[in-house]
Amino acid sequence: MKKKKFFALVTAMAMVLGLAACGSSDTPAADEGGTSDESSTVTAFKIGTLGPLTGGTAIYGQAVANGAKIAVDEINAAGGDIQFEIQSEDDTNDPEASVNAYNTLMDDGMQMLVGPTTTGPAQAVSAVAYTDRTFMLTPSASSTDVIDGKDNVFQVCFTDPNQGTAAADYMAENMAGAKVAVIYQNDSAYSQGIRDTFVAEAGVQGLEVVWEGTFTKDTATDFSVQLTAAQAAGADTLFLPFYYQEASLVLNQADAMGYAPTFFGVDGMDGILTMEGFDTSLAEGVMLLTPFSADAEDERTQTFVQTYQDQFGEIPNQFAADAYDAVYILKAALEASGCTADMSAAEICEKLVEVMPTLSVDGLTGSGMTWDASGAVSKAPMAVVIENGVYVLP
Amino acid sequence: MEFLSYLISGVSLGSVYAIIALGYTMVYGIAKMLNFAHGDVIMVGGYISFCAISYLGLPSIVAVLLAMLVCTVLGVVIEGLAYRPLRSAPSLAVLITAIGVSYLLQNAALLLWGAGGKSYPSVVSGALQLFGGQLSISYASILTVAVCLVIMAALSAFISGSKLGKAMRACSEDKGAAQLMGINVNATISLTFAIGSALAAVAGVLLCSSYPTLMPTTGSMPGIKAFTAAVFGGIGSIPGAFLGGLLLGIIEALAKAYISTSLANSIVFAVLIVVLLVRPAGLLGKYVPEKV
């Protein structure tokens, strides 16, 4: 008897936790009604965001959901002709779960998708969105596989090839004679993609790559072997095309062994300075490519950072800024195409696909962003160096 | 010199696997169940000590003790709520429950502490420099190996020498018979979990001191590797866990250095398969034939 009660209690607790988790992902949609009552003729467009809200990569999905919500709130509060209703779903960074979550959004009447956040799920969902004819704008899935051959899929972030090429060009131009070692995560499409184009462009530019090493999600704790080997190969520049959690370990372990090359990261390095407990002095002199810096002086960035901090208690990263831009890009595209909220997802999709190559949008992550018909964005990656704990232009 | 440096990397990594494997093997040896939530208790231990040091400003030794206390309670609660009701259920049901508990802990940590990585303030910092700085061994690794040896000796002595240890061995051999002999099986298994979870807290602190990124998933992969180490050394055998952990770390580091960083994991598991083919019970495990 007693045992049964215990079990019931545990089950009940699990269910409550489960419900709590659902609740939090639904909240962005909840505070809608108040803002759209200005003019009764305006009905809101339904957009959805997709990304990991739970699990190891939840920081990205949450940033996307939060960033998009801020943009939607701003647009609705301004009360123009275009109003949005937003719903955020969790895909746990799993392609299958992402397709399911996409279907949930479609069932709930979504007309345009801001997502998925990560590359793997985005590849899966883009195929479905292409057949369904749903307009898809991913804030942050950077692989070209996401947009290849799909006319209705667009990106806000720059593509992996773009980053790898830009990094190699930058090094060839500004760090002449550098001996570069590359450590990359070979079970991540993102990391592998950047590495491939980096190495190819390094060959074109005559940049010397002296050593290459890999790690996987499962071996991402110990980098001392890779670092020792890179040091032994005489590398004075270390290219790190992966995310900041692993990069913080690399910096820590390199420091512990007294190896101090120039570290060069890509947009995944963004976030390292706000990592709780991280000794930012280790990141001194680290270079990275990033489209967004929370320390930027312009008013729009500052307002965004302030609002984000007030609402979510964190400094927004590049993913949040990408999602924020994504919503404004949709707004610009809807205005240009003259879509109305009563149109179906497929009708909107055809109209938006037509106008996307004609747009030029100023956002937090780049001014004058334009798109070609393939769906890739054109904006300049910016190289910054970390000095005294902030990004500065070198 | 590089070889020595790779070897040291391997020993550092291996000692972390070993200390986690001790907890796995201890619980398996006594309760005959794979506690897949062990890695996540380690993560909780890491977070508790992180909070104690960073938010409360407690000295690290107090933080470690606090983490041990919280994890011990957590371990006993998990055992009481999730595993005890399934004592007579098939072992598959318990295994699945353990995986469920693992996810529960990960997602609870996600709610409590957020998804972002936290950088762990090192409990022991610095490194021992040898040969004029050509070789460096971090104090965290030395401490991990030392703590591992102490725990291994203490556990072996406790299990073979004390009365409670005897009760544990009896439960391990035959729960029913142990109960008939007047041993409180439930209390004994709870005690096993309490000790295993306290060990997990220590492992958490040492893991995070050596590899200082703390995330809700921090414990899961080292946990699985440590489980492999425990099987490698002979699951249920305490010296086996230590040996298995160290060997696994060294093989991984040398494979990364001399063969291929991409193939390191495949090589580790290939070695595991070969060892299990030759010695099905692991390096130091006892093979007990089943009488039918």
Interface residues (C-beta under 8 A of the other chain):
Chain A: K3 K4 F6 F7 L9 V10 A14 L17 A20 A21 T54 G55 G56 T57 A58 I59 Q62 N186 G213 T214 F215 T216 K217 D218 T219 A220 T221 D222 S224 V225 Q226 T228 A229 A232 Y244 Q245 E246 S248 L249 N252 A256 M257 G258 G271 T274 M275 E276 G277 F278 D279 E314
Chain B: E2 S5 Y6 S9 S12 L13 V16 F50 S54 G80 L81 A82 R84 P85 L104 Q106 N107 A108 L110 L111 G114 A115 G116 G117 K118 S119 Y120 P121 A127 G133 S136 S138 Y211 P212 T213 L214 M215 P216 T217 M221 P222 I224 K225 E252 A253 K256 A257 T261 S262 A264 N265
